[in-house]
Amino acid sequence: MLVLGIESSCDDTAAAVVRDGREILSSVVESQAAQHAPFGGVVPEIAGRSHLRRILPVIERALEKAGIELKDIDGLAVTRRPGLIGSLLVGLSAAKAIAFARRLPLVGVHHIEGHAYAATMENEVACPALALVVSGGHTALYRMLGPSDLQPIAQTLDDAAGEAFDKVASMLGLAYPGGPEISKLALKGRRDAIRFPRYSPKKGGVGFSFSGLKTAVLYHLRGQDALAPTPAPEEIENRADIAASFEAAVVDTLVTQTLNAAKEEGFARIVVAGGVACNQHLRERMCLSAEELGMRATFPSPAYCSDNAAMIAGLGYHLLNQEGDASLNLDALAR
């Protein structure tokens, strides 16, 4: 079965063609990062308007790269939640129009479930498994009982890990998106230079929080004086050490809490997905630490960690087989 996937939940316009849930024939992603960079984050209005301009050309390129036409498609899958409503509606409207015109079955896909599924497209992952989805908007753990069966275990109490990367990058005068920039600068620094805090739930269990870590970095830059002004980037000494120490704190928190959850839940398999899963330090630490405990951690290729439509089409294949055709009244949901 050939499934056309469409993803427009935030600031990436994406389309892909996937055969039978795993074979990726094409994956096209157009990033809006340059448009949002001057604002230090995603501006919903800009995102929605950019999707409107790009959605059809991106779909056409995905079909062309796959060497097929719309008449060859067997079904459509589109992200319907969660995300920015204005962005979601662009992709959803395009998918509905194609489904109606070509009389094709259509399913809506949960963005987070798509990310978790991405880790299984290139690797054989037997369920049940523990899934960590970590990105700019999400940091959460799930029991992954099947391709589309995720049960929440824990999520961040405040900021997502990716958001923390962006905010700290801004403090250090680095470009948006912040994750890759911090990782690049961290290569020149020492991870043990500054002992930034690692969150751990007080009453046991597992969970995440990154607001305190962001505040710790801010106070470090201000010389531990909360009322002092934040120094200009060019006045910050040892920026590489700060970047490396901050990255280490985020990775330590993610790895520790994920492995604690895996032990509590009795999982031997872990999948890690989402934009922050591109982080090389996280990939190395998670895999090594899991192996030491007799577990195995699996990551998607970096191209399928960030938002993409291949994961939507891949999971859509299973949903089409399970649920069949969704109504054209399918609506977008922010959460």
C-alpha positions as CSV (number, residue, x, y, z in Angstrom):
1,M,0.0,0.0,0.0
2,L,1.3,3.4,-1.0
3,V,0.5,6.1,1.6
4,L,1.0,9.8,1.1
5,G,1.9,11.5,4.4
6,I,1.5,15.2,5.1
7,E,2.9,17.0,8.1
8,S,2.4,20.7,9.0
9,S,2.1,20.8,12.8
10,C,4.6,23.5,13.5
11,D,7.2,25.2,11.3
12,D,8.2,22.4,8.9
13,T,6.2,21.7,5.7
14,A,6.6,18.1,4.9
15,A,5.3,15.3,2.6
16,A,6.4,11.8,2.0
17,V,5.5,8.6,0.3
18,V,5.9,5.3,2.2
19,R,5.1,1.8,1.1
20,D,3.6,-0.7,3.6
21,G,4.5,1.4,6.6
22,R,8.3,1.0,6.3
23,E,9.7,1.6,2.9
24,I,10.4,5.3,2.5
25,L,10.1,6.2,-1.2
26,S,10.5,9.9,-0.7
27,S,10.6,12.4,2.2
28,V,10.6,16.2,1.5
29,V,10.9,18.7,4.3
30,E,11.0,22.5,4.0
31,S,12.1,24.3,7.1
32,Q,11.0,27.7,8.1
33,A,13.8,28.2,10.6
34,A,15.3,31.2,8.7
35,Q,11.9,33.0,8.8
36,H,11.5,32.5,12.6
37,A,15.2,33.1,13.6
38,P,14.9,36.9,14.0
39,F,12.2,36.3,16.6
40,G,14.1,33.6,18.5
41,G,11.2,31.1,18.2
42,V,8.2,30.1,16.0
43,V,5.7,32.8,15.2
44,P,2.3,31.1,14.5
45,E,1.1,33.6,12.0
46,I,4.3,33.4,9.9
47,A,4.2,29.6,10.2
48,G,0.6,29.3,8.9
49,R,1.2,31.6,6.0
50,S,4.4,29.8,5.0
51,H,2.6,26.5,5.0
52,L,0.0,27.9,2.6
53,R,2.7,28.9,0.1
54,R,4.6,25.6,0.4
55,I,2.2,22.8,0.9
56,L,1.3,22.0,-2.7
57,P,4.9,22.3,-4.1
58,V,6.2,20.1,-1.3
59,I,3.5,17.4,-2.0
60,E,4.4,17.6,-5.8
61,R,8.1,17.1,-5.0
62,A,7.4,14.1,-2.8
63,L,5.4,12.4,-5.5
64,E,8.1,13.3,-8.1
65,K,10.9,11.9,-5.9
66,A,8.9,8.7,-5.3
67,G,8.5,8.4,-9.1
68,I,4.7,8.2,-8.9
69,E,1.6,10.2,-9.5
70,L,-1.5,10.9,-7.3
71,K,-3.4,8.2,-9.2
72,D,-0.9,5.6,-7.7
73,I,-1.6,6.6,-4.1
74,D,-3.8,4.1,-2.1
75,G,-4.4,6.4,1.0
76,L,-3.5,9.5,2.8
77,A,-2.3,10.3,6.3
78,V,-2.1,13.7,7.8
79,T,-1.1,15.1,11.2
80,R,-4.2,16.3,13.0
81,R,-2.8,16.9,16.6
82,P,-1.1,18.3,18.6
83,G,0.4,21.5,17.2
84,L,-0.3,25.0,16.1
85,I,-3.9,25.1,14.9
86,G,-3.2,27.4,11.9
87,S,-0.4,25.2,10.7
88,L,-2.3,22.0,11.3
89,L,-5.3,23.2,9.3
90,V,-3.2,23.9,6.2
91,G,-2.0,20.3,6.0
92,L,-5.4,18.9,6.9
93,S,-7.2,20.9,4.3
94,A,-4.8,19.8,1.6
95,A,-5.2,16.2,2.6
96,K,-9.0,16.4,2.7
97,A,-9.0,18.1,-0.8
98,I,-6.9,15.3,-2.3
99,A,-8.9,12.6,-0.6
100,F,-12.2,14.0,-1.8
101,A,-11.0,14.6,-5.4
102,R,-9.3,11.2,-5.8
103,R,-11.8,9.3,-3.6
104,L,-9.0,8.1,-1.4
105,P,-9.2,6.9,2.3
106,L,-7.8,9.4,4.8
107,V,-6.6,9.1,8.4
108,G,-5.5,11.6,11.0
109,V,-2.3,10.9,12.8
110,H,-1.2,12.0,16.3
111,H,2.1,13.8,16.0
112,I,3.7,12.3,19.1
113,E,2.7,8.7,18.0
114,G,4.3,9.5,14.7
115,H,7.6,10.4,16.3
116,A,7.6,7.2,18.4
117,Y,6.8,5.2,15.3
118,A,9.7,6.8,13.4
119,A,12.2,4.8,15.5
120,T,10.6,1.6,14.3
121,M,10.7,2.3,10.5
122,E,14.4,1.6,10.1
123,N,14.8,-0.8,13.0
124,E,13.0,-3.9,14.2
125,V,11.6,-2.9,17.5
126,A,9.4,-5.4,19.3
127,C,6.6,-4.0,21.4
128,P,6.0,-3.4,24.2
129,A,8.8,-0.8,24.6
130,L,9.4,2.4,26.4
131,A,9.2,5.6,24.2
132,L,10.9,8.9,25.0
133,V,9.7,11.7,22.8
134,V,11.8,14.8,23.3
135,S,11.6,17.9,21.1
136,G,11.0,21.6,21.3
137,G,7.4,21.2,22.3
138,H,7.3,17.8,24.1
139,T,9.3,15.8,26.6
140,A,7.4,12.7,27.7
141,L,7.6,9.0,28.4
142,Y,5.1,6.5,27.1
143,R,4.4,2.8,27.2
144,M,4.5,1.8,23.5
145,L,2.3,-1.2,23.3
146,G,1.9,-1.1,19.5
147,P,2.5,1.3,16.5
148,S,-0.5,3.5,17.5
149,D,-0.9,2.5,21.2
150,L,1.0,4.9,23.4
151,Q,0.1,5.2,27.1
152,P,1.6,8.2,28.9
153,I,3.9,7.6,31.9
154,A,5.4,11.0,32.6
155,Q,6.0,14.3,31.0
156,T,7.8,17.6,31.8
157,L,6.3,19.7,34.5
158,D,7.2,22.9,32.6
159,D,9.5,23.4,29.6
160,A,10.3,20.9,27.0
161,A,14.0,20.0,26.6
162,G,14.2,21.5,23.1
163,E,12.7,24.8,24.4
164,A,15.4,24.9,27.1
165,F,18.0,24.5,24.4
166,D,16.5,27.4,22.5
167,K,16.3,29.7,25.5
168,V,19.8,29.0,26.7
169,A,21.2,29.4,23.2
170,S,19.5,32.9,23.2
171,M,21.2,33.8,26.5
172,L,24.6,32.8,24.9
173,G,23.9,34.8,21.8
174,L,23.6,31.7,19.5
175,A,21.3,31.4,16.6
176,Y,17.8,29.8,16.5
177,P,17.2,26.8,16.6
178,G,19.4,26.5,19.6
179,G,19.9,22.8,20.0
180,P,22.4,22.3,17.1
181,E,24.2,25.6,18.0
182,I,24.7,24.6,21.6
183,S,25.9,21.2,20.6
184,K,28.4,22.7,18.2
185,L,29.8,25.1,20.8
186,A,29.8,22.4,23.5
187,L,32.4,20.4,21.5
188,K,34.9,23.1,22.5
189,G,34.0,23.1,26.2
190,R,34.1,20.9,29.2
191,R,31.0,19.1,30.4
192,D,32.2,19.1,34.0
193,A,33.2,22.8,34.1
194,I,29.9,23.8,35.9
195,R,27.6,21.5,37.9
196,F,24.2,22.6,36.8
197,P,21.2,21.0,38.5
198,R,19.6,17.7,37.3
199,Y,15.9,17.3,38.0
200,S,14.8,14.3,40.1
201,P,11.2,13.9,41.4
202,K,11.2,14.4,45.2
203,K,8.6,11.6,45.9
204,G,10.2,9.0,43.7
205,G,8.9,7.9,40.3
206,V,10.0,9.6,37.1
207,G,9.5,12.9,35.5
208,F,11.2,15.9,33.9
209,S,11.6,19.7,34.6
210,F,13.9,22.1,32.8
211,S,12.8,25.5,34.1
212,G,15.1,25.3,37.1
213,L,18.0,24.4,34.8
214,K,17.3,27.4,32.6
215,T,17.2,29.7,35.7
216,A,20.5,28.2,37.0
217,V,22.2,29.1,33.7
218,L,20.8,32.6,33.8
219,Y,22.0,33.1,37.4
220,H,25.4,31.8,36.5
221,L,25.6,34.4,33.7
222,R,24.6,37.1,36.2
223,G,27.2,36.1,38.7
224,Q,24.5,34.6,41.0
225,D,22.9,38.0,41.4
226,A,19.2,37.6,40.4
227,L,18.9,41.4,40.0
228,A,22.0,41.9,37.9
229,P,21.5,42.4,34.1
230,T,22.2,39.5,31.8
231,P,25.6,40.2,30.1
232,A,25.8,40.7,26.4
233,P,27.0,37.5,24.6
234,E,30.4,39.1,23.8
235,E,30.9,39.7,27.5
236,I,30.3,36.1,28.5
237,E,33.5,34.2,29.5
238,N,33.9,30.5,28.8
239,R,30.7,30.2,26.7
240,A,31.8,26.8,25.4
241,D,32.0,25.4,29.0
242,I,28.6,26.8,29.8
243,A,27.1,25.2,26.6
244,A,28.8,21.9,27.3
245,S,27.8,21.8,31.0
246,F,24.2,22.7,30.2
247,E,24.0,20.1,27.5
248,A,25.4,17.5,29.9
249,A,22.7,18.4,32.5
250,V,19.9,18.0,30.0
251,V,21.3,14.7,28.7
252,D,21.9,13.3,32.2
253,T,18.3,14.2,33.2
254,L,16.8,12.5,30.1
255,V,19.0,9.4,30.4
256,T,18.5,8.9,34.1
257,Q,14.7,9.4,34.1
258,T,14.2,7.3,31.0
259,L,16.3,4.4,32.4
260,N,14.5,4.7,35.8
261,A,11.2,4.4,34.0
262,A,12.4,1.4,32.0
263,K,13.5,-0.4,35.1
264,E,10.2,0.4,36.9
265,E,8.1,-0.7,33.9
266,G,10.2,-3.8,33.1
267,F,11.1,-2.7,29.6
268,A,14.2,-4.0,27.9
269,R,13.7,-1.9,24.7
270,I,13.7,1.9,24.5
271,V,12.9,4.1,21.6
272,V,13.9,7.8,21.5
273,A,12.5,10.2,19.0
274,G,11.8,13.9,18.4
275,G,14.1,16.7,17.4
276,V,16.3,16.5,20.4
277,A,17.0,12.9,19.6
278,C,19.4,14.3,16.9
279,N,21.7,15.3,19.8
280,Q,24.9,13.2,19.4
281,H,25.7,13.2,23.1
282,L,22.2,12.0,24.0
283,R,22.4,9.2,21.4
284,E,25.8,8.0,22.7
285,R,24.9,8.3,26.4
286,M,21.5,6.6,26.1
287,C,22.7,3.7,24.1
288,L,25.8,3.1,26.3
289,S,23.9,3.4,29.6
290,A,21.0,1.2,28.3
291,E,23.5,-1.5,27.2
292,E,25.1,-1.5,30.7
293,L,21.7,-2.4,32.1
294,G,21.0,-5.1,29.6
295,M,18.6,-2.9,27.6
296,R,18.7,-1.6,24.1
297,A,18.0,2.0,22.9
298,T,16.9,2.7,19.4
299,F,16.9,6.1,17.6
300,P,15.7,7.1,14.1
301,S,18.2,8.5,11.7
302,P,18.6,12.2,12.3
303,A,16.6,13.0,9.2
304,Y,13.6,11.3,10.8
305,C,14.0,12.7,14.3
306,S,12.8,16.2,13.5
307,D,9.3,16.8,12.1
308,N,8.8,14.8,8.9
309,A,6.0,13.2,6.9
310,A,7.6,9.8,6.5
311,M,6.6,9.0,10.1
312,I,3.1,10.2,9.4
313,A,2.7,8.1,6.3
314,G,4.3,5.1,8.0
315,L,2.0,5.1,11.0
316,G,-0.9,6.0,8.7
317,Y,-0.5,2.7,6.9
318,H,-1.4,0.9,10.2
319,L,-4.2,3.2,11.0
320,L,-5.7,2.8,7.5
321,N,-5.6,-1.0,8.0
322,Q,-7.1,-0.8,11.5
323,E,-9.6,2.0,11.2
324,G,-10.2,2.4,7.5
325,D,-11.4,5.8,6.2
326,A,-11.9,8.7,8.5
327,S,-14.6,11.3,7.9
328,L,-13.9,14.4,5.9
329,N,-15.2,16.2,8.9
330,L,-11.8,15.3,10.6
331,D,-10.7,18.4,12.5
332,A,-7.4,19.7,13.9
333,L,-6.7,19.8,17.6
334,A,-4.1,21.8,19.4
335,R,-3.6,19.1,22.1
